Amino acid sequence: MKFESLILAALFVACFGVCALVMGAMLKTTPTSVQLASTSKTAAVALVAPASCSLPADAAACPLANG
């Protein structure tokens, strides 16, 4: 019975240590910021507009093909 108690106590200490390390790593790290907006507006329009659409001079919208 003493051996089993020692093994359980050691397992508890090991699991507690792993959980503490994981929690510390989650709380300490800071993610890098992601730049979603482009600095160039023409690059953003080129990424959004389909290749078959020729934008007018004011870049309002693509005309509909059927009418």
PyMOL Python script that loads the backbone (N, CA, C, O; Angstrom):
from pymol import cmd

cmd.read_pdbstr("""\
ATOM      1  N   MET A   1       0.822  -1.193   0.000  1.00  0.00           N
ATOM      2  CA  MET A   1       0.000   0.000   0.000  1.00  0.00           C
ATOM      3  C   MET A   1       0.867   1.259   0.000  1.00  0.00           C
ATOM      4  O   MET A   1       0.505   2.267  -0.607  1.00  0.00           O
ATOM      5  N   LYS A   2       2.002   1.198   0.676  1.00  0.00           N
ATOM      6  CA  LYS A   2       2.893   2.351   0.736  1.00  0.00           C
ATOM      7  C   LYS A   2       3.472   2.663  -0.648  1.00  0.00           C
ATOM      8  O   LYS A   2       3.608   3.830  -1.016  1.00  0.00           O
ATOM      9  N   PHE A   3       3.813   1.616  -1.414  1.00  0.00           N
ATOM     10  CA  PHE A   3       4.378   1.804  -2.749  1.00  0.00           C
ATOM     11  C   PHE A   3       3.372   2.486  -3.667  1.00  0.00           C
ATOM     12  O   PHE A   3       3.737   3.401  -4.405  1.00  0.00           O
ATOM     13  N   GLU A   4       2.118   2.061  -3.636  1.00  0.00           N
ATOM     14  CA  GLU A   4       1.093   2.659  -4.476  1.00  0.00           C
ATOM     15  C   GLU A   4       0.859   4.127  -4.116  1.00  0.00           C
ATOM     16  O   GLU A   4       0.635   4.959  -4.996  1.00  0.00           O
ATOM     17  N   SER A   5       0.912   4.437  -2.832  1.00  0.00           N
ATOM     18  CA  SER A   5       0.740   5.826  -2.402  1.00  0.00           C
ATOM     19  C   SER A   5       1.888   6.698  -2.897  1.00  0.00           C
ATOM     20  O   SER A   5       1.675   7.844  -3.294  1.00  0.00           O
ATOM     21  N   LEU A   6       3.098   6.160  -2.875  1.00  0.00           N
ATOM     22  CA  LEU A   6       4.249   6.911  -3.386  1.00  0.00           C
ATOM     23  C   LEU A   6       4.130   7.157  -4.896  1.00  0.00           C
ATOM     24  O   LEU A   6       4.412   8.249  -5.387  1.00  0.00           O
ATOM     25  N   ILE A   7       3.712   6.127  -5.605  1.00  0.00           N
ATOM     26  CA  ILE A   7       3.556   6.264  -7.055  1.00  0.00           C
ATOM     27  C   ILE A   7       2.478   7.300  -7.380  1.00  0.00           C
ATOM     28  O   ILE A   7       2.667   8.133  -8.266  1.00  0.00           O
ATOM     29  N   LEU A   8       1.347   7.253  -6.666  1.00  0.00           N
ATOM     30  CA  LEU A   8       0.285   8.235  -6.905  1.00  0.00           C
ATOM     31  C   LEU A   8       0.727   9.645  -6.559  1.00  0.00           C
ATOM     32  O   LEU A   8       0.388  10.592  -7.269  1.00  0.00           O
ATOM     33  N   ALA A   9       1.477   9.798  -5.477  1.00  0.00           N
ATOM     34  CA  ALA A   9       1.971  11.118  -5.098  1.00  0.00           C
ATOM     35  C   ALA A   9       2.957  11.646  -6.144  1.00  0.00           C
ATOM     36  O   ALA A   9       2.921  12.827  -6.487  1.00  0.00           O
ATOM     37  N   ALA A  10       3.832  10.779  -6.648  1.00  0.00           N
ATOM     38  CA  ALA A  10       4.786  11.191  -7.677  1.00  0.00           C
ATOM     39  C   ALA A  10       4.061  11.556  -8.974  1.00  0.00           C
ATOM     40  O   ALA A  10       4.433  12.514  -9.652  1.00  0.00           O
ATOM     41  N   LEU A  11       3.028  10.787  -9.312  1.00  0.00           N
ATOM     42  CA  LEU A  11       2.254  11.094 -10.512  1.00  0.00           C
ATOM     43  C   LEU A  11       1.536  12.434 -10.365  1.00  0.00           C
ATOM     44  O   LEU A  11       1.473  13.215 -11.315  1.00  0.00           O
ATOM     45  N   PHE A  12       1.000  12.698  -9.185  1.00  0.00           N
ATOM     46  CA  PHE A  12       0.334  13.972  -8.943  1.00  0.00           C
ATOM     47  C   PHE A  12       1.314  15.127  -9.089  1.00  0.00           C
ATOM     48  O   PHE A  12       0.985  16.137  -9.711  1.00  0.00           O
ATOM     49  N   VAL A  13       2.499  14.996  -8.531  1.00  0.00           N
ATOM     50  CA  VAL A  13       3.514  16.052  -8.624  1.00  0.00           C
ATOM     51  C   VAL A  13       3.938  16.266 -10.071  1.00  0.00           C
ATOM     52  O   VAL A  13       4.104  17.405 -10.508  1.00  0.00           O
ATOM     53  N   ALA A  14       4.115  15.176 -10.818  1.00  0.00           N
ATOM     54  CA  ALA A  14       4.514  15.296 -12.223  1.00  0.00           C
ATOM     55  C   ALA A  14       3.421  15.968 -13.049  1.00  0.00           C
ATOM     56  O   ALA A  14       3.710  16.846 -13.862  1.00  0.00           O
ATOM     57  N   CYS A  15       2.174  15.564 -12.846  1.00  0.00           N
ATOM     58  CA  CYS A  15       1.064  16.181 -13.596  1.00  0.00           C
ATOM     59  C   CYS A  15       0.883  17.645 -13.228  1.00  0.00           C
ATOM     60  O   CYS A  15       0.620  18.482 -14.092  1.00  0.00           O
ATOM     61  N   PHE A  16       1.025  17.952 -11.936  1.00  0.00           N
ATOM     62  CA  PHE A  16       0.923  19.342 -11.508  1.00  0.00           C
ATOM     63  C   PHE A  16       2.033  20.184 -12.126  1.00  0.00           C
ATOM     64  O   PHE A  16       1.801  21.319 -12.543  1.00  0.00           O
ATOM     65  N   GLY A  17       3.227  19.630 -12.183  1.00  0.00           N
ATOM     66  CA  GLY A  17       4.346  20.351 -12.800  1.00  0.00           C
ATOM     67  C   GLY A  17       4.128  20.606 -14.275  1.00  0.00           C
ATOM     68  O   GLY A  17       4.396  21.705 -14.762  1.00  0.00           O
ATOM     69  N   VAL A  18       3.644  19.600 -14.996  1.00  0.00           N
ATOM     70  CA  VAL A  18       3.380  19.770 -16.428  1.00  0.00           C
ATOM     71  C   VAL A  18       2.280  20.802 -16.645  1.00  0.00           C
ATOM     72  O   VAL A  18       2.395  21.660 -17.520  1.00  0.00           O
ATOM     73  N   CYS A  19       1.217  20.721 -15.852  1.00  0.00           N
ATOM     74  CA  CYS A  19       0.122  21.690 -15.990  1.00  0.00           C
ATOM     75  C   CYS A  19       0.597  23.103 -15.672  1.00  0.00           C
ATOM     76  O   CYS A  19       0.194  24.049 -16.348  1.00  0.00           O
ATOM     77  N   ALA A  20       1.436  23.264 -14.669  1.00  0.00           N
ATOM     78  CA  ALA A  20       1.959  24.585 -14.322  1.00  0.00           C
ATOM     79  C   ALA A  20       2.840  25.131 -15.438  1.00  0.00           C
ATOM     80  O   ALA A  20       2.776  26.321 -15.747  1.00  0.00           O
ATOM     81  N   LEU A  21       3.658  24.282 -16.043  1.00  0.00           N
ATOM     82  CA  LEU A  21       4.500  24.740 -17.153  1.00  0.00           C
ATOM     83  C   LEU A  21       3.669  25.143 -18.367  1.00  0.00           C
ATOM     84  O   LEU A  21       3.956  26.152 -19.011  1.00  0.00           O
ATOM     85  N   VAL A  22       2.641  24.358 -18.680  1.00  0.00           N
ATOM     86  CA  VAL A  22       1.783  24.681 -19.828  1.00  0.00           C
ATOM     87  C   VAL A  22       1.014  25.971 -19.572  1.00  0.00           C
ATOM     88  O   VAL A  22       0.913  26.819 -20.459  1.00  0.00           O
ATOM     89  N   MET A  23       0.474  26.126 -18.376  1.00  0.00           N
ATOM     90  CA  MET A  23      -0.259  27.347 -18.042  1.00  0.00           C
ATOM     91  C   MET A  23       0.666  28.558 -18.071  1.00  0.00           C
ATOM     92  O   MET A  23       0.281  29.615 -18.569  1.00  0.00           O
ATOM     93  N   GLY A  24       1.851  28.422 -17.557  1.00  0.00           N
ATOM     94  CA  GLY A  24       2.815  29.516 -17.602  1.00  0.00           C
ATOM     95  C   GLY A  24       3.195  29.892 -19.016  1.00  0.00           C
ATOM     96  O   GLY A  24       3.348  31.074 -19.324  1.00  0.00           O
ATOM     97  N   ALA A  25       3.350  28.895 -19.889  1.00  0.00           N
ATOM     98  CA  ALA A  25       3.679  29.183 -21.284  1.00  0.00           C
ATOM     99  C   ALA A  25       2.521  29.889 -21.990  1.00  0.00           C
ATOM    100  O   ALA A  25       2.747  30.779 -22.810  1.00  0.00           O
ATOM    101  N   MET A  26       1.288  29.500 -21.678  1.00  0.00           N
ATOM    102  CA  MET A  26       0.126  30.148 -22.307  1.00  0.00           C
ATOM    103  C   MET A  26      -0.031  31.582 -21.834  1.00  0.00           C
ATOM    104  O   MET A  26      -0.421  32.452 -22.613  1.00  0.00           O
ATOM    105  N   LEU A  27       0.265  31.835 -20.580  1.00  0.00           N
ATOM    106  CA  LEU A  27       0.087  33.185 -20.046  1.00  0.00           C
ATOM    107  C   LEU A  27       1.244  34.109 -20.397  1.00  0.00           C
ATOM    108  O   LEU A  27       1.060  35.325 -20.462  1.00  0.00           O
ATOM    109  N   LYS A  28       2.411  33.566 -20.622  1.00  0.00           N
ATOM    110  CA  LYS A  28       3.588  34.393 -20.868  1.00  0.00           C
ATOM    111  C   LYS A  28       3.725  34.808 -22.328  1.00  0.00           C
ATOM    112  O   LYS A  28       4.126  35.940 -22.600  1.00  0.00           O
ATOM    113  N   THR A  29       3.410  33.942 -23.261  1.00  0.00           N
ATOM    114  CA  THR A  29       3.643  34.236 -24.670  1.00  0.00           C
ATOM    115  C   THR A  29       2.669  35.286 -25.169  1.00  0.00           C
ATOM    116  O   THR A  29       1.508  35.319 -24.762  1.00  0.00           O
ATOM    117  N   THR A  30       3.154  36.142 -26.052  1.00  0.00           N
ATOM    118  CA  THR A  30       2.308  37.139 -26.704  1.00  0.00           C
ATOM    119  C   THR A  30       2.359  36.868 -28.207  1.00  0.00           C
ATOM    120  O   THR A  30       3.443  36.814 -28.787  1.00  0.00           O
ATOM    121  N   PRO A  31       1.212  36.699 -28.833  1.00  0.00           N
ATOM    122  CA  PRO A  31       1.211  36.409 -30.267  1.00  0.00           C
ATOM    123  C   PRO A  31       1.627  37.637 -31.076  1.00  0.00           C
ATOM    124  O   PRO A  31       1.412  38.772 -30.650  1.00  0.00           O
ATOM    125  N   THR A  32       2.216  37.403 -32.228  1.00  0.00           N
ATOM    126  CA  THR A  32       2.588  38.507 -33.104  1.00  0.00           C
ATOM    127  C   THR A  32       1.338  39.050 -33.775  1.00  0.00           C
ATOM    128  O   THR A  32       0.402  38.307 -34.069  1.00  0.00           O
ATOM    129  N   SER A  33       1.335  40.343 -34.011  1.00  0.00           N
ATOM    130  CA  SER A  33       0.160  40.964 -34.617  1.00  0.00           C
ATOM    131  C   SER A  33       0.124  40.640 -36.110  1.00  0.00           C
ATOM    132  O   SER A  33       1.158  40.511 -36.765  1.00  0.00           O
ATOM    133  N   VAL A  34      -1.081  40.515 -36.618  1.00  0.00           N
ATOM    134  CA  VAL A  34      -1.288  40.213 -38.024  1.00  0.00           C
ATOM    135  C   VAL A  34      -1.809  41.459 -38.705  1.00  0.00           C
ATOM    136  O   VAL A  34      -2.771  42.069 -38.237  1.00  0.00           O
ATOM    137  N   GLN A  35      -1.179  41.847 -39.814  1.00  0.00           N
ATOM    138  CA  GLN A  35      -1.627  43.030 -40.539  1.00  0.00           C
ATOM    139  C   GLN A  35      -2.630  42.586 -41.592  1.00  0.00           C
ATOM    140  O   GLN A  35      -2.261  41.990 -42.604  1.00  0.00           O
ATOM    141  N   LEU A  36      -3.911  42.884 -41.342  1.00  0.00           N
ATOM    142  CA  LEU A  36      -4.953  42.489 -42.280  1.00  0.00           C
ATOM    143  C   LEU A  36      -5.161  43.526 -43.365  1.00  0.00           C
ATOM    144  O   LEU A  36      -5.529  43.175 -44.486  1.00  0.00           O
ATOM    145  N   ALA A  37      -4.940  44.768 -43.069  1.00  0.00           N
ATOM    146  CA  ALA A  37      -5.153  45.828 -44.050  1.00  0.00           C
ATOM    147  C   ALA A  37      -3.877  46.055 -44.843  1.00  0.00           C
ATOM    148  O   ALA A  37      -2.774  46.047 -44.297  1.00  0.00           O
ATOM    149  N   SER A  38      -4.049  46.255 -46.124  1.00  0.00           N
ATOM    150  CA  SER A  38      -2.906  46.511 -46.980  1.00  0.00           C
ATOM    151  C   SER A  38      -2.588  47.997 -46.955  1.00  0.00           C
ATOM    152  O   SER A  38      -3.478  48.824 -46.761  1.00  0.00           O
ATOM    153  N   THR A  39      -1.319  48.335 -47.152  1.00  0.00           N
ATOM    154  CA  THR A  39      -0.930  49.745 -47.188  1.00  0.00           C
ATOM    155  C   THR A  39      -1.301  50.380 -48.514  1.00  0.00           C
ATOM    156  O   THR A  39      -1.489  51.594 -48.583  1.00  0.00           O
ATOM    157  N   SER A  40      -1.409  49.595 -49.554  1.00  0.00           N
ATOM    158  CA  SER A  40      -1.752  50.107 -50.870  1.00  0.00           C
ATOM    159  C   SER A  40      -3.194  49.750 -51.206  1.00  0.00           C
ATOM    160  O   SER A  40      -3.577  48.581 -51.157  1.00  0.00           O
ATOM    161  N   LYS A  41      -3.999  50.764 -51.550  1.00  0.00           N
ATOM    162  CA  LYS A  41      -5.396  50.501 -51.878  1.00  0.00           C
ATOM    163  C   LYS A  41      -5.535  49.770 -53.210  1.00  0.00           C
ATOM    164  O   LYS A  41      -6.459  48.973 -53.376  1.00  0.00           O
ATOM    165  N   THR A  42      -4.649  50.021 -54.150  1.00  0.00           N
ATOM    166  CA  THR A  42      -4.744  49.336 -55.441  1.00  0.00           C
ATOM    167  C   THR A  42      -4.459  47.848 -55.287  1.00  0.00           C
ATOM    168  O   THR A  42      -5.046  47.027 -55.991  1.00  0.00           O
ATOM    169  N   ALA A  43      -3.573  47.501 -54.381  1.00  0.00           N
ATOM    170  CA  ALA A  43      -3.289  46.088 -54.152  1.00  0.00           C
ATOM    171  C   ALA A  43      -4.494  45.405 -53.534  1.00  0.00           C
ATOM    172  O   ALA A  43      -4.796  44.259 -53.868  1.00  0.00           O
ATOM    173  N   ALA A  44      -5.187  46.096 -52.637  1.00  0.00           N
ATOM    174  CA  ALA A  44      -6.366  45.517 -52.007  1.00  0.00           C
ATOM    175  C   ALA A  44      -7.486  45.330 -53.024  1.00  0.00           C
ATOM    176  O   ALA A  44      -8.181  44.315 -52.989  1.00  0.00           O
ATOM    177  N   VAL A  45      -7.676  46.297 -53.937  1.00  0.00           N
ATOM    178  CA  VAL A  45      -8.714  46.177 -54.963  1.00  0.00           C
ATOM    179  C   VAL A  45      -8.366  45.059 -55.928  1.00  0.00           C
ATOM    180  O   VAL A  45      -9.248  44.322 -56.368  1.00  0.00           O
ATOM    181  N   ALA A  46      -7.094  44.924 -56.260  1.00  0.00           N
ATOM    182  CA  ALA A  46      -6.680  43.875 -57.187  1.00  0.00           C
ATOM    183  C   ALA A  46      -6.895  42.496 -56.577  1.00  0.00           C
ATOM    184  O   ALA A  46      -7.179  41.541 -57.301  1.00  0.00           O
ATOM    185  N   LEU A  47      -6.765  42.377 -55.262  1.00  0.00           N
ATOM    186  CA  LEU A  47      -6.989  41.088 -54.631  1.00  0.00           C
ATOM    187  C   LEU A  47      -8.466  40.746 -54.539  1.00  0.00           C
ATOM    188  O   LEU A  47      -8.832  39.572 -54.611  1.00  0.00           O
ATOM    189  N   VAL A  48      -9.326  41.753 -54.382  1.00  0.00           N
ATOM    190  CA  VAL A  48     -10.753  41.515 -54.212  1.00  0.00           C
ATOM    191  C   VAL A  48     -11.451  41.348 -55.542  1.00  0.00           C
ATOM    192  O   VAL A  48     -12.327  40.492 -55.666  1.00  0.00           O
ATOM    193  N   ALA A  49     -11.092  42.138 -56.545  1.00  0.00           N
ATOM    194  CA  ALA A  49     -11.778  42.129 -57.836  1.00  0.00           C
ATOM    195  C   ALA A  49     -11.421  40.868 -58.614  1.00  0.00           C
ATOM    196  O   ALA A  49     -10.258  40.466 -58.632  1.00  0.00           O
ATOM    197  N   PRO A  50     -12.401  40.239 -59.256  1.00  0.00           N
ATOM    198  CA  PRO A  50     -12.090  39.079 -60.099  1.00  0.00           C
ATOM    199  C   PRO A  50     -11.314  39.488 -61.343  1.00  0.00           C
ATOM    200  O   PRO A  50     -11.337  40.654 -61.736  1.00  0.00           O
ATOM    201  N   ALA A  51     -10.637  38.547 -61.955  1.00  0.00           N
ATOM    202  CA  ALA A  51      -9.789  38.847 -63.101  1.00  0.00           C
ATOM    203  C   ALA A  51     -10.607  39.259 -64.319  1.00  0.00           C
ATOM    204  O   ALA A  51     -10.096  40.011 -65.149  1.00  0.00           O
ATOM    205  N   SER A  52     -11.857  38.803 -64.470  1.00  0.00           N
ATOM    206  CA  SER A  52     -12.653  39.131 -65.640  1.00  0.00           C
ATOM    207  C   SER A  52     -13.310  40.499 -65.534  1.00  0.00           C
ATOM    208  O   SER A  52     -13.901  40.957 -66.511  1.00  0.00           O
ATOM    209  N   CYS A  53     -13.234  41.156 -64.413  1.00  0.00           N
ATOM    210  CA  CYS A  53     -13.887  42.441 -64.199  1.00  0.00           C
ATOM    211  C   CYS A  53     -12.909  43.564 -64.484  1.00  0.00           C
ATOM    212  O   CYS A  53     -11.838  43.624 -63.881  1.00  0.00           O
ATOM    213  N   SER A  54     -13.266  44.449 -65.393  1.00  0.00           N
ATOM    214  CA  SER A  54     -12.444  45.640 -65.612  1.00  0.00           C
ATOM    215  C   SER A  54     -13.103  46.791 -64.873  1.00  0.00           C
ATOM    216  O   SER A  54     -14.222  47.188 -65.200  1.00  0.00           O
ATOM    217  N   LEU A  55     -12.421  47.318 -63.892  1.00  0.00           N
ATOM    218  CA  LEU A  55     -12.999  48.367 -63.059  1.00  0.00           C
ATOM    219  C   LEU A  55     -13.042  49.695 -63.817  1.00  0.00           C
ATOM    220  O   LEU A  55     -12.097  50.029 -64.531  1.00  0.00           O
ATOM    221  N   PRO A  56     -14.127  50.449 -63.668  1.00  0.00           N
ATOM    222  CA  PRO A  56     -14.174  51.777 -64.271  1.00  0.00           C
ATOM    223  C   PRO A  56     -13.209  52.719 -63.568  1.00  0.00           C
ATOM    224  O   PRO A  56     -12.567  52.341 -62.587  1.00  0.00           O
ATOM    225  N   ALA A  57     -13.108  53.942 -64.068  1.00  0.00           N
ATOM    226  CA  ALA A  57     -12.129  54.893 -63.538  1.00  0.00           C
ATOM    227  C   ALA A  57     -12.384  55.228 -62.069  1.00  0.00           C
ATOM    228  O   ALA A  57     -11.436  55.437 -61.313  1.00  0.00           O
ATOM    229  N   ASP A  58     -13.672  55.283 -61.650  1.00  0.00           N
ATOM    230  CA  ASP A  58     -13.960  55.617 -60.253  1.00  0.00           C
ATOM    231  C   ASP A  58     -13.952  54.383 -59.359  1.00  0.00           C
ATOM    232  O   ASP A  58     -14.131  54.509 -58.147  1.00  0.00           O
ATOM    233  N   ALA A  59     -13.751  53.204 -59.915  1.00  0.00           N
ATOM    234  CA  ALA A  59     -13.673  51.930 -59.183  1.00  0.00           C
ATOM    235  C   ALA A  59     -14.908  51.671 -58.354  1.00  0.00           C
ATOM    236  O   ALA A  59     -14.811  51.189 -57.226  1.00  0.00           O
ATOM    237  N   ALA A  60     -16.093  51.992 -58.911  1.00  0.00           N
ATOM    238  CA  ALA A  60     -17.333  51.830 -58.163  1.00  0.00           C
ATOM    239  C   ALA A  60     -17.712  50.351 -58.046  1.00  0.00           C
ATOM    240  O   ALA A  60     -17.795  49.823 -56.938  1.00  0.00           O
ATOM    241  N   ALA A  61     -17.939  49.688 -59.164  1.00  0.00           N
ATOM    242  CA  ALA A  61     -18.325  48.284 -59.141  1.00  0.00           C
ATOM    243  C   ALA A  61     -18.200  47.710 -60.529  1.00  0.00           C
ATOM    244  O   ALA A  61     -18.108  48.443 -61.513  1.00  0.00           O
ATOM    245  N   CYS A  62     -18.197  46.407 -60.602  1.00  0.00           N
ATOM    246  CA  CYS A  62     -18.163  45.742 -61.899  1.00  0.00           C
ATOM    247  C   CYS A  62     -19.570  45.742 -62.503  1.00  0.00           C
ATOM    248  O   CYS A  62     -20.534  45.471 -61.787  1.00  0.00           O
ATOM    249  N   PRO A  63     -19.714  46.034 -63.784  1.00  0.00           N
ATOM    250  CA  PRO A  63     -21.045  45.946 -64.402  1.00  0.00           C
ATOM    251  C   PRO A  63     -21.470  44.494 -64.527  1.00  0.00           C
ATOM    252  O   PRO A  63     -20.631  43.609 -64.694  1.00  0.00           O
ATOM    253  N   LEU A  64     -22.751  44.252 -64.448  1.00  0.00           N
ATOM    254  CA  LEU A  64     -23.274  42.901 -64.572  1.00  0.00           C
ATOM    255  C   LEU A  64     -23.190  42.418 -66.011  1.00  0.00           C
ATOM    256  O   LEU A  64     -23.408  43.195 -66.940  1.00  0.00           O
ATOM    257  N   ALA A  65     -22.880  41.162 -66.200  1.00  0.00           N
ATOM    258  CA  ALA A  65     -22.695  40.611 -67.544  1.00  0.00           C
ATOM    259  C   ALA A  65     -24.030  40.491 -68.279  1.00  0.00           C
ATOM    260  O   ALA A  65     -24.074  40.656 -69.498  1.00  0.00           O
ATOM    261  N   ASN A  66     -25.125  40.203 -67.555  1.00  0.00           N
ATOM    262  CA  ASN A  66     -26.403  39.985 -68.239  1.00  0.00           C
ATOM    263  C   ASN A  66     -27.291  41.218 -68.269  1.00  0.00           C
ATOM    264  O   ASN A  66     -28.436  41.135 -68.715  1.00  0.00           O
ATOM    265  N   GLY A  67     -26.820  42.299 -67.829  1.00  0.00           N
ATOM    266  CA  GLY A  67     -27.716  43.380 -68.013  1.00  0.00           C
ATOM    267  C   GLY A  67     -27.777  44.432 -67.069  1.00  0.00           C
ATOM    268  O   GLY A  67     -28.559  45.368 -67.236  1.00  0.00           O
TER     269      GLY A  67
END
""", "prot")
cmd.dss("prot")
cmd.show_as("cartoon", "prot")
cmd.util.cbc("prot")
cmd.orient("prot")
